[in-house]
């Protein structure tokens, strides 16, 4: 008699979901699914609204990564007002947006590593959930917890200075930005009188990287093997192949590093990317059309970005990138837990970029907005903390949004997350089909490596708890646990 396991809900990620695992008569895994069970439908909500409201409206999708939606929508509206796709803004407009974006990357990556990921590393996957959390980190590793809090605060203050508010700001507008950075605001981040300055952020980012590399060297079995599998990888890259988290062309590589998408204009994304709908989840399954639904799935996010780019254009992060690439002899890295390593390299890169931008006098410029020939459609892409984010809008002659299509980072990672869950199930379930604490923790760790934001992906509200249930082939419940 076949069996089925359900895990619901999943913790320390953002959104709602559950996991079901089907077993055969020999307790071998035959199918694993990550179900996203909430739906809000922002793509419909924005229809009928003036296009200039778009960048403010869509960021209400999420309180974790509103800046990413704000900027992706603004980039789409840039096209509509004739300001170009990422390269037509004034120097002040583009650099203020970049500063906002790198502040978002820095605070989000710090939040994920210190608050969500570090408890697994510091206490172990099998540790009691009562201590395997940020409170446990604060009690036993105070310095690390304080650094995490202060790094996130620094990034949020960058967002406040550029967007007007830490959450749901209004700084980016179609064709540019609505404020510059005053000398007083700039100096507040540089002098370190009220908060640790940007040089301290760089130092702490390097320290976090050293911590992870030391942990990885002592725990290779976990970090190298856990939930690892081959995949394609997709991201934006700068036209010269550099890592660029704000703008670029679309590049995809396969598991061996061969190009699948060779630096194509993302305004043409519909020619290359399709979305499959499956009956058991509200989250779609994107794929590369050239490879088809079965083989065209891909990963996005820090791991993918460091697999697709050729180099990182800041010196300290580039040095770390070279060590990272050497670990796989220059080949793409398909080890899921190495996403944390890649994320910390991006954290360091973001801190370096913030320092460079703060010292750029263009941020004090007064030419903030540009426009040109009006267009009926616009597409904006950005590398959000969790991966490539697509925003696509059509606007009518009355300036009202008539169509909105969003492919968010977590949606792009849908199939990889399902495969990570399947790996855990396949390597955890023994002869007795029961839901163990180890399975619950393992599934959480596998999903958490992708830092999913399921509210963005399915427009769900709230946190994502985890439940696991086992069913036989006739859908009879065998065992169930939640946390």
C-alpha positions in Angstrom: 0.0 0.0 0.0 1.5 3.4 -1.0 1.8 6.2 1.5 1.8 10.0 1.5 3.5 12.5 3.9 2.4 16.1 4.4 4.6 18.7 6.0 2.7 21.8 7.1 3.6 24.6 7.8 7.3 25.5 7.0 9.0 28.0 9.4 11.5 30.7 9.1 10.5 31.6 5.6 7.9 34.1 4.5 4.5 32.9 3.4 2.2 29.9 3.7 2.8 26.4 2.4 2.9 22.6 3.1 4.7 19.6 1.8 3.3 16.3 0.8 5.4 13.2 0.2 4.0 10.0 -1.5 5.6 6.6 -0.8 5.2 3.3 -2.4 4.7 0.0 -0.6 8.4 -0.3 0.1 8.4 3.2 1.7 10.4 4.6 -1.2 9.6 8.2 -2.3 7.6 8.3 -5.5 6.7 12.0 -5.4 7.3 15.2 -3.4 5.4 18.4 -3.7 5.7 21.9 -2.2 2.1 23.2 -2.1 1.5 27.0 -1.9 -2.0 27.2 -0.6 -2.7 31.0 -0.3 -3.7 33.4 -3.1 -4.3 37.1 -3.4 -3.9 38.0 -7.0 -1.9 41.3 -7.2 -1.7 41.0 -11.0 -5.5 41.7 -11.0 -5.5 44.3 -8.2 -3.4 46.7 -10.1 -5.5 46.6 -13.3 -7.4 49.9 -13.8 -4.9 51.9 -11.8 -2.8 54.8 -13.3 0.6 53.5 -14.3 2.4 56.0 -12.1 0.8 54.3 -9.1 2.3 50.9 -10.0 5.7 51.2 -8.3 4.0 52.1 -5.0 1.1 49.6 -5.3 3.0 46.5 -6.2 5.5 46.7 -3.3 2.5 46.0 -1.0 3.0 42.5 -2.1 5.6 42.1 0.7 7.1 43.8 3.7 10.3 41.8 3.3 11.4 42.9 -0.2 9.2 45.8 -1.2 12.2 47.7 -2.7 12.7 45.0 -5.2 9.1 45.2 -6.5 9.2 49.0 -6.3 12.3 49.2 -8.5 11.2 46.5 -10.9 7.9 48.2 -11.5 9.6 51.6 -11.8 12.0 50.2 -14.4 8.9 48.9 -16.4 7.3 52.3 -16.1 10.5 53.9 -17.4 10.0 52.1 -20.6 6.4 53.3 -20.8 7.3 56.9 -20.3 10.1 56.6 -22.9 13.1 56.8 -20.5 14.5 53.5 -21.7 15.1 50.2 -20.1 17.6 50.8 -17.3 20.1 53.0 -19.2 18.1 56.2 -20.0 17.9 57.8 -16.6 19.9 60.8 -15.4 23.1 59.9 -13.5 21.5 61.0 -10.2 18.3 59.0 -11.0 20.1 55.8 -11.8 22.7 56.0 -8.9 20.0 56.8 -6.3 18.1 53.8 -7.4 21.2 51.7 -7.3 22.0 52.9 -3.8 18.4 52.0 -2.8 18.7 48.6 -4.3 22.1 47.7 -2.8 20.7 48.8 0.6 17.9 46.4 0.1 20.2 43.6 -0.9 22.4 44.2 2.1 19.7 44.3 4.7 17.8 41.3 3.2 20.9 39.1 3.0 21.8 40.1 6.5 18.3 39.2 7.7 18.4 35.9 6.1 21.9 34.8 7.2 21.9 36.0 10.7 18.2 35.6 11.7 17.0 32.7 9.5 20.1 30.6 8.5 22.6 31.0 11.3 20.5 29.0 13.9 20.8 25.9 11.7 24.6 26.4 11.4 25.3 27.3 15.0 23.1 24.7 16.6 22.7 22.0 14.0 19.8 20.8 11.9 18.8 18.3 14.7 18.8 20.9 17.5 15.8 21.6 19.6 13.6 24.2 17.7 13.2 25.9 21.1 16.9 27.1 20.8 17.3 26.8 17.0 16.2 30.4 16.4 17.4 34.0 16.6 16.7 34.1 20.3 19.0 31.2 20.8 21.6 33.0 18.7 21.3 36.1 20.7 21.6 34.2 24.0 24.7 32.1 23.0 26.4 34.2 20.3 25.7 37.8 21.3 28.3 39.5 19.1 27.0 37.7 16.0 23.4 38.6 16.7 24.3 42.3 17.3 26.2 42.4 14.0 23.2 41.0 12.2 20.9 43.5 13.7 23.2 46.5 13.0 23.9 45.3 9.4 20.2 45.1 8.7 19.6 48.5 10.3 22.3 50.1 8.1 20.7 48.7 5.0 17.2 49.9 6.1 18.6 53.4 6.8 20.0 53.4 3.2 16.5 52.6 2.0 15.0 55.3 4.1 17.4 57.9 2.8 16.7 57.0 -0.8 13.1 55.9 -0.8 11.7 58.1 2.0 10.7 55.2 4.2 12.3 52.0 5.3 9.3 50.0 4.1 7.0 50.9 1.2 8.8 54.1 0.2 8.1 56.3 -2.8 11.6 57.2 -4.1 11.5 55.7 -7.6 9.0 57.2 -10.0 8.5 56.6 -13.8 11.6 58.1 -15.4 13.7 58.6 -12.4 13.7 59.5 -8.7 11.9 62.0 -6.5 14.9 63.1 -4.3 18.6 63.2 -4.2 21.0 62.4 -1.3 22.0 65.5 0.7 25.5 65.9 1.9 24.2 65.6 5.5 22.5 62.2 4.7 25.7 61.0 3.0 27.9 62.0 5.9 25.6 60.2 8.3 26.5 56.9 6.7 30.2 57.7 6.3 31.3 59.2 9.7 30.0 56.4 12.0 29.0 58.9 14.7 25.4 57.6 15.2 25.6 54.1 13.6 28.5 51.9 12.6 29.7 53.3 9.2 30.0 51.6 5.9 33.6 50.5 6.5 32.3 48.6 9.5 29.7 47.0 7.3 32.4 45.8 4.9 34.4 44.4 7.9 31.4 42.6 9.3 30.5 41.2 5.9 34.0 39.7 5.6 33.7 38.3 9.1 30.4 36.6 8.2 32.1 35.1 5.1 35.0 33.8 7.2 32.5 32.3 9.7 30.7 30.4 6.9 33.9 29.2 5.2 35.2 27.9 8.5 31.9 26.1 9.1 31.9 24.7 5.6 35.5 23.3 6.0 34.4 21.5 9.1 31.0 20.3 7.9 31.5 19.4 4.2 29.1 16.5 4.4 26.3 18.8 5.2 27.2 21.9 3.2 28.4 20.1 0.0 25.9 17.2 -0.2 22.7 18.3 1.5 19.9 18.8 -1.1 22.4 19.1 -4.0 21.4 18.4 -7.5 22.3 19.6 -11.0 20.3 22.4 -12.6 20.2 25.2 -15.1 20.9 28.7 -13.7 19.5 32.1 -14.8 20.2 35.7 -14.0 20.8 39.2 -15.3 24.5 40.0 -16.0 26.0 43.3 -17.1 26.8 43.5 -20.8 30.4 42.7 -20.1 29.5 39.7 -18.0 29.9 41.3 -14.6 27.6 40.7 -11.7 25.0 43.5 -11.8 22.1 43.3 -9.3 20.3 46.3 -10.8 20.3 46.0 -14.6 21.6 43.8 -17.4 20.9 41.2 -20.0 19.5 37.7 -19.4 22.0 34.9 -19.3 21.3 31.2 -18.5 23.8 28.3 -18.3 23.3 24.6 -17.8 24.9 22.4 -15.1 28.2 22.4 -17.0 28.3 26.1 -17.7 27.2 26.0 -21.4 25.2 29.0 -22.4 21.4 28.4 -22.9 20.5 32.1 -23.0 23.3 34.2 -24.4 22.9 37.7 -23.0 19.4 38.5 -24.5 17.4 41.7 -24.1 14.9 41.1 -21.3 12.3 43.1 -23.1 12.0 39.9 -25.2 11.6 37.6 -22.2 8.4 36.1 -23.5 10.3 34.6 -26.4 12.4 32.6 -24.1 10.5 31.9 -20.9 7.2 30.1 -20.4 5.1 29.4 -17.3 3.4 26.1 -16.5 0.4 25.9 -14.2 -0.1 22.8 -12.1 -3.3 21.9 -10.3 -1.9 21.4 -6.8 -0.3 24.8 -6.2 -1.0 28.5 -6.8 2.7 29.0 -7.7 3.6 28.6 -11.4 6.6 26.7 -12.8 8.7 28.9 -15.2 10.9 27.2 -17.8 13.1 27.9 -20.7 11.1 27.4 -23.9 14.1 26.1 -25.8 14.4 23.1 -23.4 10.7 22.6 -22.8 8.8 22.1 -19.6 10.5 18.9 -18.5 14.2 20.0 -18.8 13.9 23.9 -19.0 13.5 24.6 -15.3 16.3 26.7 -13.6 17.5 28.2 -10.4 17.8 31.9 -9.7 19.3 33.8 -6.8 22.8 34.1 -5.3 23.9 30.6 -6.4 22.7 31.2 -10.0 24.1 34.7 -10.2 27.6 33.5 -9.3 27.2 30.7 -11.8 26.2 33.0 -14.7 28.5 36.0 -14.1 32.1 36.2 -15.2 33.4 38.5 -12.5 32.3 40.8 -9.6 33.2 44.5 -10.2 34.3 45.3 -6.6 37.7 44.1 -5.4 37.0 42.4 -2.1 34.0 40.5 -3.4 35.9 39.6 -6.5 38.7 38.0 -4.4 36.1 36.0 -2.6 34.4 35.1 -5.9 37.7 33.6 -7.2 38.0 31.4 -4.1 34.4 30.4 -4.5 34.8 29.5 -8.2 38.0 27.6 -7.5 36.1 25.2 -5.2 34.3 23.8 -8.2 37.3 24.3 -10.5 35.4 27.0 -12.4 32.4 24.9 -13.1 28.8 25.9 -12.0 28.2 25.2 -8.4 25.1 23.0 -7.9 25.3 22.6 -4.2 22.2 24.1 -2.6 23.7 24.9 0.7 26.5 26.9 -1.1 23.7 29.4 -1.7 24.6 30.8 1.7 28.2 31.2 0.7 27.2 33.0 -2.5 24.7 35.2 -0.6 27.5 36.4 1.8 29.7 37.2 -1.2 26.9 39.3 -2.5 26.5 40.9 0.9 30.1 42.0 0.8 29.7 43.2 -2.8 26.6 45.3 -1.8 28.6 46.9 1.1 31.4 47.8 -1.3 28.9 49.2 -3.8 27.2 51.3 -1.1 30.5 52.8 -0.2 31.3 53.7 -3.8 27.9 55.2 -4.4 28.0 57.2 -1.2 31.2 58.8 -2.3 29.8 59.6 -5.8 28.9 63.3 -6.1 26.2 62.5 -8.7 24.0 61.6 -5.8 23.8 65.3 -4.9 22.6 66.2 -8.5 19.3 67.9 -9.1 18.4 66.5 -12.5 16.2 63.7 -11.3 13.7 62.7 -14.1 13.7 62.1 -17.8 11.2 60.9 -20.3 10.7 60.4 -24.1 8.3 58.8 -26.5 5.4 57.1 -24.7 5.1 53.3 -25.0 2.1 51.1 -24.5 4.0 48.4 -22.7 7.0 48.1 -20.4 9.1 45.3 -18.8 11.3 45.8 -15.8 13.7 43.2 -14.4 15.9 43.4 -11.4 18.0 40.9 -9.3 16.1 40.8 -6.1 17.8 39.2 -3.1 16.1 35.9 -3.8 16.7 36.0 -7.6 15.5 37.4 -10.9 12.3 39.4 -10.6 10.1 40.1 -13.7 7.5 42.9 -13.9 5.5 43.4 -17.1 2.7 45.9 -17.7 0.5 47.1 -20.5 -1.1 50.6 -20.3 -4.0 52.0 -22.3 -4.4 55.5 -23.9 -6.0 56.7 -20.6 -2.8 55.8 -18.7 -4.5 52.9 -16.9 -2.8 49.5 -16.4 -4.6 46.9 -18.4 -2.3 43.9 -17.9 0.3 42.9 -15.2 2.4 39.8 -15.3 4.8 39.1 -12.4 7.4 36.3 -12.3 9.0 36.7 -8.8 12.2 35.1 -7.6 10.5 32.4 -5.6 8.3 31.4 -8.5 11.5 31.0 -10.6 12.8 28.7 -7.9 9.6 26.6 -7.6 10.9 23.5 -9.3 14.3 23.6 -7.5 12.6 23.9 -4.1 10.4 20.9 -5.0 13.5 18.9 -5.9 15.2 19.9 -2.7 12.3 18.7 -0.7 12.3 15.4 -2.7 16.0 15.0 -1.9 15.4 15.4 1.8 12.5 12.9 1.7 14.5 10.4 -0.3 17.4 10.6 2.2 15.4 10.8 5.4 12.5 8.3 5.3 13.4 4.9 6.7 11.4 1.6 6.8 8.9 3.2 9.2 6.9 5.8 7.5 6.7 8.5 10.2 7.3 12.2 10.4 10.4 12.7 12.5 11.8 15.9 13.9 14.8 15.3 11.6 12.6 15.2 8.6 10.8 18.4 9.6 14.0 20.2 10.2 15.6 18.9 7.0 12.8 20.0 4.8 12.9 23.4 6.4 16.6 23.8 5.9 16.4 22.7 2.2 13.6 25.2 1.5 15.3 27.9 3.5 18.4 27.8 1.4 16.4 29.5 -1.3 15.2 32.2 1.1 11.7 31.9 -0.3 9.2 34.7 -0.1 6.0 32.9 -0.7 3.9 36.0 -0.2 5.5 37.4 -3.3 5.2 34.2 -5.2 1.6 33.5 -4.5 0.5 36.7 -2.9 0.0 35.0 0.5 -0.1 36.8 3.8 1.9 36.0 6.9 4.5 33.6 8.0 5.1 30.1 6.6 4.7 27.4 9.2 5.4 23.7 8.4 3.3 20.6 8.5 4.2 17.0 7.3 1.7 14.2 6.8 2.0 10.7 5.4 -0.6 9.2 3.2 -0.9 5.8 1.4 -1.9 5.4 -2.2 -5.5 5.6 -1.3 -5.0 9.0 0.5 -5.4 7.5 4.0 -3.5 9.5 6.6 -0.7 7.5 8.2 1.1 10.1 10.2 1.2 13.9 10.6 3.2 16.5 12.6 3.4 20.3 12.5 5.6 23.0 14.1 
